[in-house]
Amino acid sequence: MKKTASLFSLLLIVSVFSDSSDAFDGPLQVRNQFPLFLNVNAPYLESASLQDSFAASLLHSSIYLVDNSSEWDIGLDMEITELNFRFSKSINNFIELGVEVPIRSFNSGFVDGFLDSYHDTFGFPDYGRSERPNNDFLYKVKRNGTAVVSGESGRIAFGDIKLAIKKSLLTGDPSISIKGEIEFPSGDSKTGCGNGSIDTGVGLLMDKKIGEAWKTYLNLGVVFPGDLKGHERVHLRDYLYGGAAIEAALWKTVSLLGQIFIQGSPFPETDIDAVDRTAVLLSFGGRYHIGNSSFELSLTEDPNTSGSPDVTLNVTFKQSF
């Protein structure tokens, strides 16, 4: 919380002494990369405004969770790299249609040594990561001794493809929209690249400016997942999600952003806290605009150490039309 307060204080000081701008472009293009939740219609925070745009996001996450209960045995020690393409088209400023195509790979990775040094230097807990060899791949989920998901290291595959529709309810300031989504089982659910079922969701989005240099974004929604159809079938639960972002347009070409995202667990009770508890993602980053294009860089951490990666790095290119 001290880090968060310090960063927002810095943003406030800098924005006061900077030129204002209208270069607002919505929240950071970050979603929860936790493997058990990633394929369950994982949502982004986004703007309520309708857009014509294309975005390509490259996300890299480090995940570690090795734990078990009387029923579940979950072993996650990996890094996930995902290239995500998102296209949105506004039709007569009435509705927005969108499509999202993810390509991802699970790997043993390369950052374990750095994370060990980072945890040791600052005295942060390592979640037991030091008990396993560095950069050693593990992706096994079992229920009652039977495999549910068995991930493969180094494989590059499509994830579940998502279609979306957004409708404006109120334009101006504030602006409010409602969004519906449907995710199709195009990814391999047995290796953790997909869910194996159709997932749906609905969300309410709101944007509100605060002065000339600040803009806030609020999202609240619910996801209705189908069953996970891996080696064994697992019934998943509906879950709520929500979040808030703030964008400070410091100059005509630069903005800084901070956001928080919260979601419930779609899994049945596992008696493993890191899966059952509410997931929280805290992200900070910046965006640089060049005409109708922008480049975004952000870092995401997991302050609740549950249901989310240890750290996620995001780089996004976006072209508006």
N, C-alpha and C positions, 0 to 999 in steps of 0.2 A: 504493500500500500504506500510505503514511503517513496518507492521508485515511481509509482504512478502519480502521486501528488507532485513530485519534483518535476516530472516531465510535463504535466499539464501547466504547472507554474511557468516553466520555460516557454511553452507555447504562447501563453498569455502575454508574457513580457515581450517576446519577439513580435507578436502580431500587433501589439500596440504601436510599435515603432516601425512598422512595415506598411507598404502600400497595399491597399485592399484590392481584391480581384473577384471576378465571377467564375473562376476556374474550379467550380465545384463539380465533382465527378463521382460521388457516391462512396460507400465504404470500401475498405480493402477487400481484394478478391481472395479471401481466405476462408476455408472451411475445415471442419474437424477431420484430420487424417488418421484418427485412431482406427485400426483395421476392423474391429468388430462393429464400428458404427459407420464407417466410410461408405459402405454399400447400401445403407438404409436411408436413401434419399437425403443424404447429408446436405443441409441448406447453407447458402451464403447469406450474409447480411447484404442488403442492396437498397438502392434508392427507390422511392415511390414514383419518380418521374419515368415516363416512357422514353425509350431510347432506340436509336438505330446504331448498332455497334457490333464490332467483332473484337474478342479478347482472347489472347493466348497466355495462359498462366503456367509457370513452372514452379512446382512446390516440392520441397524436399524435407522429410520429417524423420526424426529419430524416435523410435518407440522401444520401451522396455517394460514388460510385465510378465513375471514368472510367478504364478501362485496357483493354489488349488483349494478346493473345498471337498465336502463329502461327495458331491455330485460332479463338479467341474474340475478340469485340469487345463489351465490356460498358460501357454508359453509363447510370448511375443518378444523377440529380440531381433530387431531389423531396422532398416531404413527404407522408406518409401519415396520413390520419385514419381511424380505424376505430371503429365502434360495435359492440360485441360483446355479445350476449345469451346468458347461460348459465343453464340450469335443471337442477336436480338433485332427484331424488325417491328417498327411501329406502323400501324395501319390507320391512316387518316387521323392520327392523334386520338384514336378511340380505344384501341387495344394494342398490346405488345405481344408478339409471339417470339418464343425463344427455344433454342436447342443447345444442349450441352453434351460434348463427346469427350470422355476422359480416356487417356492411355496411361497405364501405370506399370511400374515394375517394383517388386520386392527384392531387396538385396541385403547382403551382410553389412555393407556400408563401409565407412572409413572414418567416422567421427568419434568412435568410442574412446580412443586415447585422449582426444581433446576434452571430451566431457568428463573423463576421470580427473584430469588435471584441473578443470574448471570447478568440479565439486570439491576436490581437495583444497584448492586455493581459498575458496570462499566458505568452506565448511558446510556446504549444502548436502542433503541426503542424496544418495545415488540409487535408491530404490532396490538395492541388491545387485546392481549391474556389475560391480567388481567381483562378484562370485562366479561370473562366467567369462570365458576368453573374449578378448576384444574382437569385435567385428566377426562374430560367429553367428550365422543365421539360425533363427528358430521361429517357426510359425506353425504351432500345433494347438488345436482346440478340441478337447475331448469332453464327452458327457457320459458318465457312468462307464468309463473305460473305452468307449467307442468314439472313433474319430468323427468330428463334425466338419472341420476345415483342416486341410494340410497344404500350406503354402509352398511355393517353389521359388527358390532363389534364382535371380537373373532373368526370369521370364518376363517378356514384354507383351502386354495384352490389353485389350479394350476392357473398360469397366462398363457399368450400366449406363445406357444413354437416357437422357432426361429431356422431356418436352415441357414447356411452361407457357402460361398465358397470364398476362397482367392487365387489369382494367382500372383506369383512374376513377376514383370516387369524388375527389376534390382537387382542383388545380389551384395554383397560386401559392400562398404562404400562410398556413402550412399546406402541403400537398399530401393526399392520402390515396393509396391504391390497395387493391386486393389481388392476390396472386394464387393461382392454382398450378400444381405440378403433377406429372406422372412419369415414373421412372421404369424403364423396360429392362428385363433380365437378359441383357446382351453379354454380360461378363460371366466367366466361369466361376460358379459358386463353390465348387469343391476345392479350388485353390485360393479362394479368398478374393477373386477379382470381381465378383458380383454377388447378388443376393439370391437369384434363382426365382424371384417372384416379382410381380408388379407392385410398386410402392406409389402412394399418392400423398399429397400434402396441400395445405392451404395456409396462406399467411396474410397478415395485415401490415402494410408498410406506411411509414409517415416520415416526411422531411420537414424541418423547420429551421429557418435562418435565425441567427442571433447576431444582430448587427450586420455590418457589411463583410466582415472577414471570417465569420464562423457559421457553420451549418451542422445541424444534428440530424441523425438518422435513427429511427426506432423501428424495430421489427418484432413481431410476435406471431407464432404459428404453431401448427400441430401437424405431425406426420403419421400416416396410417400405413405401416409396412405390411407386406405380405410375409409369409413364412420364409425363414432361411432354409434353402434346400441344398445343403451340402451333402456330405456322405450320409448324414442323418438329418432328419427334418426337425427344426426348432421353431416353435411358435414365438413370434416377436410381439412386443407390446407397442401400442400407440405412445408417442412421446411429444411433449411440449418443448418448444425452443423459443428463445428470445434474445435480444441484444440491442446494444446502442453503440453508435459511433459518432465521433465529432471530427470535423474537418476544418482546419484553419488554413485559409487561402492567404499565405503570407506575402507572396508577390504574384505577378501576373502569370508566372509559369511554374510556381512551386507551391505545394500545399503539404502540410503535415497532418497525420491522422492517428487517432487512437481509438480502440474499440474493445468491447467486451461481448463475448458470446456465451450463452448458457443453454445447455440441453439436458434432458433426462435420458436415461438409459433405455434403449429399445429391447434389451435382453431380459429374459425372465430372471428372477432372483437367483444369483449364483453363490451368494455368501462370500463373494470376493469384493471387498470395498472398492477397489480401483475400477470395477465394472459397474457396480450397483449405485455408487454415489453420483451426484450431479456433476457433469463435466463443465469446466469453465476454461475458456480460451481468452487470453489477454494479448492483444496485438498492437504494435506500434510500427509506423512506417511513414514513407513520404512518396509523393507523386510529382513527376516533372512533365509539364505539358509542352508539346511542340505542335502548334497549329491544332489540328483535330486529333492528334495522336498523343498518347501519354505513356510514360514508363513508371512502374510502381515497384517499390521494394519494401518488404516488411519482415518483421520477426515476431513469432507467436510463442508464448510460453503457457504453461499449465499451472496456475497458482493453486488449484485444488488437487493436483496430482491424481486425477481420476478421469478415465474415459477420454484421454486426449494424449497426443504425443508430448515427449519431453520438450521438444523444440521444433518449430517449423519455419523454414525460410521460403519466402514467396517472391518471385519476380514475374511481373505481368506487363505485357504490351497490349494496349487497347487503341483501337481506331474507331472514331465516331464518324458517322456519315450524315 
